[in-house]
Amino acid sequence: MYKTVGDRRPPAAMNIFGGIHTSAGPHILSMPSFPSSFGGDDDQFDSYDEFVVANAPTPGRFLDGHDVLTGSDHLAFHRLTRELFEERTVYDMTFNYNLARLNLDSRHREAGYRYAEERPDSPDALDADGVERVLRAEFTPTTPFCPQTHTLTIGSFRAWNGLADRHEYDLVRVRAAPMHQRSDAINDRLVELEESFVETGDLAPPPGESLDVGPESLSPDAGRGIPDGGADDGSGDAPF
């Protein structure tokens, strides 16, 4: 309630719930805002049109010796990645958003994907018929024990290679960064998928396993993820 000229009564006090009590009864003016631990506000995210080195993961050993994408090259492929991940529902279920957005989350400066074009003359380059242009993608999770890393890297591999007509590479190779405690086991599985795909061209998942990795792939009641760029209500639950 606002004071008017000649009103000598003290202004009504606002309680912790954003309301005031007057002679006419209680009135709610606003509810206080509390920061979300999951989705975050838009001002905590970089733009898909800016490459902020300080907020990007440091390229790891899988990219070492190859041509790491930076600046506009990184941005162009990462914008495409957002589209492919949205189409294939590659979502981080802890934060309830498209996995590509993790790169933009300033609260997790060393998390997300970095990319490098594979050098054909490198000792660890892939030698396979019909595979000429290869991109390497290395995923750094938010923690060394992130339980989603296995699922997210496999989902990423299937999205990039299952929609290969949308980019210029014959193959996108994916690995988890060595900081993850199970990176060796996860990468062994990724190597198996890669070898099978190169040999057969088949990305079909095993029986009972979905191509999607977001909330909708779990069950009909799992709840929808927030479309990339949309508001997050902070309702996502961490899996640990």
Secondary structure, 3 states (H helix, E strand, C coil): CCCCCCCCCCCCCECCCCEEEECCEEEECCCCCCCCCCCCCHHHECCCCCCCHHHCCCCCCCCCCCEECCHHHHHHHHHHHHHHHHHHCCEECCCCEEHHHHHHECCCCCCEEEEEECCCCCCCCCCCCCCCCEEEEEEECCCCCCCCHHHHHHHHHHHHHHCHHHCCCCEEEEEECCCCCCHHHHHHHHHHHHHHHHHHCCCCCCCCCCCCCCHHHCCCCCCCCCCCCCCCCCCCCCCC
